[in-house]
Amino acid sequence: MTDLLSRSLAAVWHPCTQMKQHEATPLIPIARGEGPWLYDADGKRYLDAVSSWWVNLFGHCNTYINLRLREQLEKLEHVMLAGFTHEPVVALSEKLSALTSGALGHAFYASDGASATEIALKMSLHYWRNQGRSEKNRFVCLEGSYHGETVGALAVTDIALFRDAYAPLVRAADTVPSPDWRRAQDGETAADVARNAAAALEAWLQANHTQTAAFIVEPLVQCATGMAMYDAEYLRLARALCDRYEVHLIADEIAVGCGRTGSFFACEQAGIWPDFLCLSKGISGGYLPLSLVLSRDAIYQAFYADEVSRGFLHSHSYTGNPLACTAALATLELFDQEQVLARNRERAGWLTEAALPMTTHRKVRNVRQTGMILAFDVDAPAGFSRCFAQAALDEGLLLRPIGSTIYWMPPYILDHATTQLLSTNTLVALDTALEKFC
Ligand SMILES: Cc1ncc(COP(=O)(O)O)c(C=O)c1O
C-alpha cells in the first residue's frame, strides 16, 4: 500500500490539490466499491457521503448498471458520432427529450461538465451570430457561480481561487447578485431575497441586453461556492426577464440535475424550461464521463442551413460514446424501475432528521436542505475544512467541506440506519475538528 501511495505521488498529478499538502495528509488507495461504501487497500470502509464529487447516484458497482455495460461492451465500445449514429445515443436523446416533454428536443454530447458549459456558451453566441446579431456576445452569471474550469467555463465561474491565476486567458463575464437566502435581512423571506436579486438582474439586463447572449445559472443550489440555496421564484423571474430582454437562459444542471434537488430537473420546481440545459455527473450514474446540452428547437433551426459555417462544428473524440450512453440509459431505467424520485422524498426526510442535532450545535449555522443535498455552516477559522475532512475519514466518512460549509450529498441508496450513522459520525468528526483546530 505504501508503495502505491509513493508511486501515485510520483506519477499522478491529482486534481484540485496543492500536491505539497500530501506531505502531511496521505492519499487513500481505494481498492473497491460496493453500494455507498468505498474500501481501502486494508479493508477499511468509507461512506461516500458526497457521491464521489456528486456523480454517483446508485452506489458503487451497481449490479444493474454493470450488467447493461457488459452487454453493450460485447456489441460496440465506441464509434465517432460525426457521420455515424447508434442505438444508445438515439435512445438516450429521445428519453431526455421526453423528460422535458419535448421542450428541449436536441441533445449535443461531450464528456465533462465544463465541456457542456463551453458548448452552451458557444451555441448561444453562434445562434445570435446566425441571426445577424453578432454584437450579442457577452455573458452574465451569478456571484459565486461555478460552471467548470476550462478557459471558457472559467469566464462564467466567479471563484477567485480557481480563476485569478488564469486572468490573462479569461474573458470574464459580468456577475449579478446571488439569490442565496442567507442574504436575507431581518424579516425577509427567501422569496424576498429572490425578488431583490431578480430586480438586480433586471437592472443589469436593461443596461446590457443588446450585447448579451446569455445568462447562465445553477438552478436552486449553487453547489461549488458552498451549497448556496435559493427560492425557485428567482428562476421564474429570470426566465421572464430573459424572454423580455431577448437573452438566452442557460441552466447548468450538471450538479443539481438527475433528481438531486427533488425533481428530475431542478428547473421543473420553477415550472420553466431554459433555452439550454447542461447535464453531466449523475447522468451516467457516476460510471463514465458523459455530458450533454439539451436545446430548444428554435435554437437548432437557427443552425440548420446550406452553409457549413452556420452549423455547430464543435466536437470531441468521445462525443456520444456508446458505453457512457448505455450507463446513462441504465441510470434512467433505474429511476423508473425503483421510483427513485418518490423514494428520495423519504430519504430526504431521513437526512432532515439526521441533521437535527446540527440545528442546536453551538458552532453550526444555516442548516439547509434542497432534496438530497443537506448543508450547514460552521463558525470556524480558515483551514478548518482540511482538519474536518481528516477527522471525518477517521470516522469512516468521505466528506469534503467547502470552506466552512459541511454538506451531505449521498447516493440515492442510503437506508435509515446508514443515514443515522452519517449523522452520528459527522458530529463526532465536527467536535474532534473543532477541539483540535479552534
Ligand atoms: C454546476 C457545475 N457546472 C460545471 C461543473 C464542471 O463539471 P466537470 O468537473 O465535470 O468539468 C461542475 C463541477 O462540479 C458543477 O458543479
The ligand as a MOL file (V3000), in Angstrom:
LIG
                    3D

  0  0  0     0  0            999 V3000
M  V30 BEGIN CTAB
M  V30 COUNTS 16 16 0 0 0
M  V30 BEGIN ATOM
M  V30 1 C -22.5800 23.4130 -11.6420 0
M  V30 2 C -21.3420 22.8010 -12.2380 0
M  V30 3 N -21.0390 23.0690 -13.5030 0
M  V30 4 C -19.9550 22.5310 -14.0940 0
M  V30 5 C -19.1070 21.6940 -13.4000 0
M  V30 6 C -17.8900 21.1380 -14.0740 0
M  V30 7 O -18.0110 19.7650 -14.2940 0
M  V30 8 P -16.6910 18.8850 -14.5650 0
M  V30 9 O -15.9370 18.8660 -13.2750 0
M  V30 10 O -17.2130 17.5370 -14.9540 0
M  V30 11 O -15.9410 19.5620 -15.6620 0
M  V30 12 C -19.3960 21.4030 -12.0650 0
M  V30 13 C -18.4880 20.5420 -11.2830 0
M  V30 14 O -18.5380 20.4660 -10.0790 0
M  V30 15 C -20.5380 21.9700 -11.4650 0
M  V30 16 O -20.8470 21.7540 -10.1710 0
M  V30 END ATOM
M  V30 BEGIN BOND
M  V30 1 1 1 2
M  V30 2 1 2 3
M  V30 3 2 2 15
M  V30 4 2 3 4
M  V30 5 1 4 5
M  V30 6 1 5 6
M  V30 7 2 5 12
M  V30 8 1 6 7
M  V30 9 1 7 8
M  V30 10 2 8 9
M  V30 11 1 8 10
M  V30 12 1 8 11
M  V30 13 1 12 13
M  V30 14 1 12 15
M  V30 15 2 13 14
M  V30 16 1 15 16
M  V30 END BOND
M  V30 END CTAB
M  END
